[in-house]
Amino acid sequence: MEKLRQNPIYLTLLPVALMFIAFTKLRIPGIKVGPGEAMLAVWILITFIAAVINRAGVTPIVRKTVLMFVVFIGSSIIGSVWSFVSVYSKLDKLPFAFEEVVGTLLIFFMCVAYTLVADKRYTEVTLKIFCILTSIVFYIYYLTHPVTKYRLVIWSDNPNQAALYCFFVSAWSVVFFINTKSLWRIMYLVTLYFSIVVGFATDSDGYKMALYAMSILMVIVFTIKNYRKAFIWIVICGALATVLFFVPDIQLWFLDYFKRLTYENQDTVRYSLWRGAFQAFLNSPLFGNGLMAHAGYDVPFMNYDAHNYPLDMLVRVGTVGFIATVAWFAVLLKPAIKKRKFYDLAIFIAFIVFSMTRVQLRMPVVYVYLLSIYYLNLHEEDKICEIYDKSPKPDHGAYTCKLNSKEFS
């Protein structure tokens, strides 16, 4: 698989596919498939073929990823049957949407393919390509298209899709800035600046709350760990805030935010959807109601998203699927915790803050982000380690890992 990881076309294919998936207006009407989904499917196919040819080993993370999705999809199937019998048969509707099912299967195959091919270097390179490419394309669009009604939409049906991408570009730019010692740091400051400008132009409350949470948590992390780094981080945030204040759209947002909040009353609408989603969850708390939107304004089963990632997951796959997903999150976070990379945990908490305002079950970039936490924090010997045997040695009880016909203990 090493030759495949080093192939420049293959390295570029995944980040380009992820970027184009955000451009939902480029999809073919009716089937909701666009160039991004097509490129992602090609990447998955190439990866599986290469894995079969090279007899890639099945590592524990592959098995745990497959297990999580089996529980996730299985729970949704059981929940679909129950919600159809109890609710949707009376409404002459199906308890699932075909595009949701196809999207979930695409994400499942993508995650399995990623765990088969990824190592630390592959993850770093693909994410750097994604950050640079996405930030430049988004910023050029921002410069060439006037913001209408205070919200920037980048070839997508919803400005929050672009805001989600801006959050990940911001987060990865911070991670690479921290871990890079060369002049490339300047590039990551530029991608961070571009993503913040575009993120504010989308006027997404979720993005702004997540950005504030990430900044505050970063200062806390570096204050505890290193006073000098904390001071540097505060200076960088202050400098960026000073520069950003001169961006007209951000000035407009600060001047007009409270007035628009009063008129639009977004929070009241969001709470109304949460109440409707919770009622749908109570219909099938164990296995959920199936892979589609089940919320409504103060009432359930009106085909609205809950606009809350954890709550929407509970509504769709129930407590069983939710616990399986949380357990998978814990597995992916374990290397960061072991290496005391608390800034990764700070970014993850900021992602959870963002997820409280949006539904990201259908966005492949979310799962690439989660997997990146795992692979960016692997030890050097772990990143190409394929475990075939995990039996304890009789002498000292260490575990055996076979790597290129050699044994490491």
C-alpha positions as CSV (number, residue, x, y, z in Angstrom):
1,M,0.0,0.0,0.0
2,E,3.0,2.3,0.4
3,K,3.3,3.0,-3.4
4,L,-0.4,3.9,-3.5
5,R,0.1,6.3,-0.5
6,Q,2.9,8.1,-2.4
7,N,1.0,8.4,-5.7
8,P,0.3,12.2,-6.2
9,I,-2.9,11.6,-8.0
10,Y,-4.2,9.3,-5.3
11,L,-3.1,11.7,-2.6
12,T,-5.0,14.5,-4.2
13,L,-8.2,12.6,-5.1
14,L,-9.6,12.4,-1.5
15,P,-9.2,16.0,-0.5
16,V,-10.6,17.2,-3.9
17,A,-13.5,14.9,-3.5
18,L,-14.2,16.1,0.0
19,M,-14.2,19.7,-1.1
20,F,-16.6,19.1,-4.0
21,I,-19.0,17.3,-1.8
22,A,-19.7,20.6,-0.1
23,F,-20.9,22.0,-3.5
24,T,-24.4,20.5,-3.4
25,K,-25.7,22.8,-6.2
26,L,-23.4,20.9,-8.6
27,R,-25.2,17.6,-8.0
28,I,-27.4,16.0,-10.6
29,P,-31.1,16.8,-9.9
30,G,-33.1,13.9,-8.6
31,I,-30.3,11.5,-7.7
32,K,-28.4,14.0,-5.5
33,V,-25.0,12.8,-6.8
34,G,-22.3,15.3,-7.9
35,P,-18.6,15.3,-8.8
36,G,-17.6,15.0,-5.2
37,E,-19.5,11.9,-4.6
38,A,-18.3,10.4,-7.9
39,M,-14.6,11.1,-7.0
40,L,-15.1,9.7,-3.5
41,A,-16.6,6.5,-5.0
42,V,-13.6,6.2,-7.3
43,W,-11.2,6.7,-4.4
44,I,-12.9,4.0,-2.4
45,L,-12.8,1.5,-5.3
46,I,-9.1,2.1,-5.9
47,T,-8.4,1.7,-2.2
48,F,-10.2,-1.6,-2.0
49,I,-8.6,-3.0,-5.1
50,A,-5.2,-2.0,-3.9
51,A,-5.9,-3.6,-0.4
52,V,-6.9,-6.9,-2.0
53,I,-3.9,-6.9,-4.4
54,N,-1.5,-6.0,-1.6
55,R,-3.2,-8.2,1.0
56,A,-3.5,-5.4,3.5
57,G,-3.8,-6.6,7.0
58,V,-6.9,-6.0,9.0
59,T,-5.9,-3.8,12.0
60,P,-7.9,-3.4,15.2
61,I,-9.1,0.1,14.1
62,V,-10.5,-1.5,10.9
63,R,-12.4,-4.1,12.9
64,K,-13.7,-1.5,15.4
65,T,-14.8,0.8,12.6
66,V,-16.7,-2.0,10.9
67,L,-18.3,-3.1,14.2
68,M,-19.4,0.5,14.9
69,F,-21.1,0.8,11.5
70,V,-22.7,-2.6,11.7
71,V,-24.3,-1.7,15.1
72,F,-25.2,1.8,13.7
73,I,-26.9,0.5,10.5
74,G,-28.4,-2.5,12.3
75,S,-30.0,-0.3,14.9
76,S,-31.4,2.0,12.2
77,I,-33.0,-1.0,10.4
78,I,-34.7,-2.3,13.6
79,G,-35.8,1.2,14.4
80,S,-37.2,1.7,10.8
81,V,-39.4,-1.4,11.2
82,W,-40.7,-0.2,14.6
83,S,-41.4,3.4,13.5
84,F,-43.1,2.1,10.3
85,V,-45.4,-0.1,12.3
86,S,-46.1,2.5,15.0
87,V,-46.2,5.8,13.0
88,Y,-45.3,5.9,9.3
89,S,-47.8,3.2,8.1
90,K,-50.5,5.5,9.3
91,L,-49.0,8.5,7.5
92,D,-48.4,6.5,4.2
93,K,-44.7,7.2,4.4
94,L,-41.5,5.2,4.6
95,P,-39.4,5.6,7.8
96,F,-36.2,6.2,5.8
97,A,-34.9,8.2,2.9
98,F,-33.0,6.4,0.1
99,E,-30.5,9.2,-0.2
100,E,-29.8,8.9,3.6
101,V,-29.2,5.2,3.2
102,V,-26.9,5.6,0.2
103,G,-25.0,8.4,2.0
104,T,-24.5,6.3,5.1
105,L,-23.2,3.3,3.1
106,L,-20.9,5.6,1.1
107,I,-19.5,7.0,4.4
108,F,-19.2,3.4,5.8
109,F,-17.1,2.2,2.8
110,M,-15.1,5.4,2.9
111,C,-14.2,4.9,6.6
112,V,-13.2,1.3,6.1
113,A,-11.1,2.2,3.0
114,Y,-9.4,5.0,5.0
115,T,-8.5,2.7,7.8
116,L,-7.0,0.2,5.3
117,V,-4.7,2.8,3.6
118,A,-4.1,5.6,6.1
119,D,-1.0,6.2,8.2
120,K,0.3,9.3,9.8
121,R,2.1,10.7,6.8
122,Y,-0.8,10.0,4.4
123,T,-3.2,11.7,6.8
124,E,-0.9,14.8,7.2
125,V,-0.4,15.2,3.4
126,T,-4.1,14.8,2.4
127,L,-5.3,17.2,5.1
128,K,-2.7,19.8,4.2
129,I,-3.8,19.6,0.6
130,F,-7.5,19.9,1.7
131,C,-6.8,22.9,3.9
132,I,-4.8,24.8,1.3
133,L,-7.1,24.0,-1.7
134,T,-10.4,24.5,0.2
135,S,-9.4,27.8,1.8
136,I,-8.2,29.3,-1.5
137,V,-11.3,28.2,-3.4
138,F,-13.6,29.5,-0.7
139,Y,-11.8,32.8,-0.3
140,I,-11.8,33.4,-4.1
141,Y,-15.5,32.7,-4.1
142,Y,-15.9,35.2,-1.2
143,L,-14.0,37.9,-3.1
144,T,-15.9,37.4,-6.3
145,H,-19.4,36.9,-5.0
146,P,-21.2,39.6,-2.9
147,V,-22.8,38.3,0.3
148,T,-26.6,38.3,0.0
149,K,-28.7,38.8,3.1
150,Y,-25.6,38.5,5.2
151,R,-25.0,34.9,4.4
152,L,-22.4,33.5,2.0
153,V,-23.4,30.3,0.1
154,I,-20.6,28.6,-1.8
155,W,-22.3,26.5,-4.5
156,S,-24.3,24.8,-1.8
157,D,-27.9,24.7,-0.7
158,N,-27.1,25.8,2.9
159,P,-24.5,28.2,4.2
160,N,-23.9,26.0,7.2
161,Q,-22.2,23.4,4.9
162,A,-19.5,25.9,4.0
163,A,-19.3,26.9,7.7
164,L,-18.6,23.3,8.7
165,Y,-15.8,23.1,6.2
166,C,-14.4,26.5,7.4
167,F,-14.3,25.0,10.9
168,F,-12.3,22.0,9.9
169,V,-9.9,24.2,7.9
170,S,-9.5,26.4,10.9
171,A,-8.9,23.5,13.2
172,W,-6.4,21.7,11.0
173,S,-4.6,24.9,10.3
174,V,-4.1,25.4,14.0
175,V,-2.9,21.8,14.4
176,F,-0.4,22.1,11.6
177,F,0.8,25.5,12.8
178,I,1.5,24.0,16.2
179,N,3.3,21.0,14.8
180,T,5.3,22.7,12.1
181,K,8.7,24.4,12.7
182,S,9.4,25.6,9.1
183,L,8.2,28.6,7.1
184,W,5.1,26.6,6.2
185,R,3.7,28.0,9.4
186,I,3.0,31.2,7.4
187,M,0.8,29.2,5.0
188,Y,-1.2,27.8,7.8
189,L,-1.8,31.2,9.2
190,V,-3.0,32.3,5.8
191,T,-5.4,29.3,5.5
192,L,-6.6,30.1,9.1
193,Y,-7.3,33.7,8.1
194,F,-9.1,32.7,4.9
195,S,-11.3,30.2,6.7
196,I,-12.2,32.6,9.5
197,V,-13.2,35.4,7.0
198,V,-15.3,33.0,5.0
199,G,-16.7,31.4,8.1
200,F,-18.0,34.7,9.4
201,A,-19.4,35.5,6.0
202,T,-21.6,32.4,6.2
203,D,-23.0,33.9,9.4
204,S,-23.2,30.5,11.0
205,D,-23.8,30.7,14.8
206,G,-22.4,27.2,15.1
207,Y,-19.1,28.2,13.4
208,K,-18.7,31.3,15.6
209,M,-19.5,29.5,18.8
210,A,-17.0,26.7,17.9
211,L,-14.3,29.2,17.0
212,Y,-14.7,31.0,20.2
213,A,-14.7,27.7,22.2
214,M,-11.6,26.5,20.4
215,S,-9.7,29.8,21.0
216,I,-10.6,29.8,24.7
217,L,-9.8,26.1,25.2
218,M,-6.5,26.5,23.4
219,V,-5.4,29.4,25.7
220,I,-6.4,27.2,28.7
221,V,-4.5,24.2,27.4
222,F,-1.3,26.1,26.7
223,T,-1.5,28.1,29.9
224,I,-1.5,24.8,31.8
225,K,1.2,23.2,29.7
226,N,3.4,26.1,28.8
227,Y,3.1,29.8,29.7
228,R,5.3,30.9,26.8
229,K,3.1,29.1,24.2
230,A,0.0,30.5,25.8
231,F,1.3,34.0,25.4
232,I,2.2,33.3,21.8
233,W,-1.2,31.9,21.1
234,I,-2.9,34.9,22.7
235,V,-0.8,37.3,20.6
236,I,-1.7,35.3,17.4
237,C,-5.5,35.4,18.3
238,G,-5.2,39.1,19.0
239,A,-3.4,39.9,15.8
240,L,-6.0,37.9,13.8
241,A,-8.9,39.5,15.6
242,T,-7.4,43.0,14.8
243,V,-6.9,42.1,11.1
244,L,-10.4,40.5,10.8
245,F,-12.0,43.6,12.3
246,F,-11.1,45.5,9.1
247,V,-13.1,43.0,7.0
248,P,-16.3,44.7,6.1
249,D,-18.5,41.6,6.4
250,I,-17.3,41.0,10.0
251,Q,-18.0,44.6,10.9
252,L,-21.5,44.3,9.5
253,W,-22.1,41.1,11.5
254,F,-21.0,42.7,14.8
255,L,-23.2,45.8,14.2
256,D,-26.3,43.9,13.0
257,Y,-26.2,40.5,14.9
258,F,-28.4,41.4,17.9
259,K,-31.0,43.1,15.7
260,R,-31.3,40.1,13.4
261,L,-31.4,37.7,16.3
262,T,-34.4,39.6,17.7
263,Y,-36.3,39.6,14.4
264,E,-35.4,36.1,13.2
265,N,-35.6,34.5,16.7
266,Q,-33.5,31.6,15.5
267,D,-33.0,30.2,19.0
268,T,-36.7,29.8,19.6
269,V,-37.0,27.9,16.3
270,R,-34.1,25.6,17.2
271,Y,-35.5,24.8,20.6
272,S,-38.9,24.0,19.0
273,L,-37.2,21.5,16.6
274,W,-35.4,20.0,19.6
275,R,-38.6,19.4,21.4
276,G,-40.1,17.7,18.4
277,A,-37.0,15.6,18.0
278,F,-37.1,14.5,21.6
279,Q,-40.7,13.3,21.2
280,A,-39.7,11.3,18.2
281,F,-36.8,9.7,20.2
282,L,-39.3,8.7,22.9
283,N,-41.2,6.7,20.2
284,S,-38.2,4.3,19.9
285,P,-35.5,5.2,22.4
286,L,-33.6,1.9,22.0
287,F,-33.1,1.6,18.3
288,G,-34.2,4.9,16.9
289,N,-36.7,5.5,14.0
290,G,-34.5,5.0,10.9
291,L,-32.2,7.0,8.7
292,M,-34.2,10.1,7.9
293,A,-35.3,13.4,9.5
294,H,-38.0,12.8,12.2
295,A,-38.2,16.1,14.0
296,G,-40.8,18.9,13.7
297,Y,-41.7,22.2,15.3
298,D,-42.9,21.1,18.7
299,V,-44.2,17.8,17.2
300,P,-42.4,14.7,15.9
301,F,-42.3,13.1,12.4
302,M,-42.6,16.2,10.3
303,N,-39.5,15.4,8.2
304,Y,-37.2,18.1,9.7
305,D,-33.7,17.7,11.0
306,A,-33.2,18.3,14.7
307,H,-30.3,20.8,14.0
308,N,-28.4,19.0,16.8
309,Y,-26.0,16.2,16.0
310,P,-26.2,14.1,19.2
311,L,-30.0,14.5,19.4
312,D,-30.5,13.7,15.7
313,M,-28.4,10.6,16.1
314,L,-30.5,9.4,19.1
315,V,-33.6,10.0,17.0
316,R,-32.3,8.0,14.0
317,V,-30.3,5.1,15.5
318,G,-31.4,5.2,19.2
319,T,-29.4,4.6,22.3
320,V,-27.8,1.5,20.9
321,G,-26.4,3.2,17.8
322,F,-25.5,6.3,19.9
323,I,-23.4,4.3,22.4
324,A,-21.6,2.4,19.6
325,T,-20.7,5.8,18.0
326,V,-19.5,7.3,21.3
327,A,-17.4,4.2,21.9
328,W,-15.8,4.6,18.4
329,F,-15.1,8.3,19.2
330,A,-13.3,7.1,22.4
331,V,-11.2,4.7,20.4
332,L,-10.2,7.5,18.0
333,L,-9.4,9.9,20.8
334,K,-7.3,7.4,22.8
335,P,-3.9,8.1,21.0
336,A,-4.3,11.9,21.6
337,I,-5.0,11.3,25.2
338,K,-2.1,8.9,25.6
339,K,0.3,11.5,24.0
340,R,-1.2,14.3,26.0
341,K,-2.2,16.2,22.9
342,F,-4.8,18.2,24.7
343,Y,-5.2,20.8,21.9
344,D,-6.7,17.9,19.8
345,L,-9.2,17.4,22.6
346,A,-9.9,21.1,22.7
347,I,-10.7,21.1,19.0
348,F,-12.9,18.0,19.5
349,I,-14.9,19.8,22.2
350,A,-15.3,22.8,19.8
351,F,-16.6,20.4,17.2
352,I,-19.1,19.1,19.6
353,V,-20.2,22.7,20.3
354,F,-20.6,23.2,16.5
355,S,-22.6,19.9,16.3
356,M,-25.1,21.2,18.8
357,T,-26.5,23.5,16.0
358,R,-26.2,21.3,12.9
359,V,-26.6,17.7,11.6
360,Q,-23.5,16.3,10.1
361,L,-24.4,12.6,9.7
362,R,-24.2,12.9,5.9
363,M,-20.9,14.8,5.6
364,P,-17.9,12.6,4.9
365,V,-15.5,15.3,6.0
366,V,-16.7,14.8,9.6
367,Y,-15.6,11.2,9.6
368,V,-12.3,12.1,8.0
369,Y,-11.8,14.6,10.8
370,L,-12.5,12.0,13.4
371,L,-10.2,9.4,11.9
372,S,-7.5,12.1,11.5
373,I,-7.4,12.5,15.3
374,Y,-6.4,8.8,15.5
375,Y,-3.8,8.8,12.7
376,L,-2.1,12.1,13.5
377,N,-1.3,10.9,17.0
378,L,0.0,7.4,16.2
379,H,3.6,6.6,17.1
380,E,6.0,6.2,14.2
381,E,6.1,2.4,14.5
382,D,2.3,2.3,14.7
383,K,1.5,4.0,11.5
384,I,2.6,1.1,9.3
385,C,2.0,-1.6,11.8
386,E,-0.3,-4.4,10.7
387,I,-1.2,-6.6,13.7
388,Y,-1.7,-10.3,12.9
389,D,-1.0,-11.7,16.3
390,K,-1.8,-10.3,19.7
391,S,-1.0,-13.2,22.0
392,P,1.1,-12.5,25.1
393,K,4.7,-13.8,25.2
394,P,5.2,-16.3,28.0
395,D,8.3,-14.5,29.3
396,H,7.2,-10.9,29.9
397,G,3.6,-10.7,28.7
398,A,4.3,-8.1,26.0
399,Y,2.3,-8.0,22.8
400,T,3.7,-9.0,19.5
401,C,3.3,-6.9,16.4
402,K,4.5,-8.3,13.0
403,L,5.9,-5.6,10.8
404,N,7.4,-6.5,7.4
405,S,8.3,-10.0,8.7
406,K,9.9,-8.5,11.8
407,E,8.7,-8.6,15.4
408,F,8.4,-5.6,17.7
409,S,7.5,-6.0,21.4
